[in-house]
Amino acid sequence: MQVLTIEIEKDEDFFTAQCKEHSNCFTQGKTIEEAIHNIKEVIELILEIKKPKLNVILKDELMNTI
């Protein structure tokens, strides 16, 4: 099974998640967990991949806040 790389960053109000391999797969959430849940749904709907395996990368700004 292919592992997809997801990059998460924070804007003013939300966490945004984008699939690096498929730039048309992106979403947001109020929390990191919600953003990850939402990007899984987007991948399932757009790419038709059930239960995708993700490699999540937090942008540098997030790493400093956790």
Sequence and secondary structure as in RCSB ss.txt:
>XXXX:A:sequence
MQVLTIEIEKDEDFFTAQCKEHSNCFTQGKTIEEAIHNIKEVIELILEIKKPKLNVILKDELMNTI
>XXXX:A:secstr
  EEEEEEEE SS EEEEESS TT EEEESSHHHHHHHHHHHHHHHT  SS EEEEEE HHHHHH 
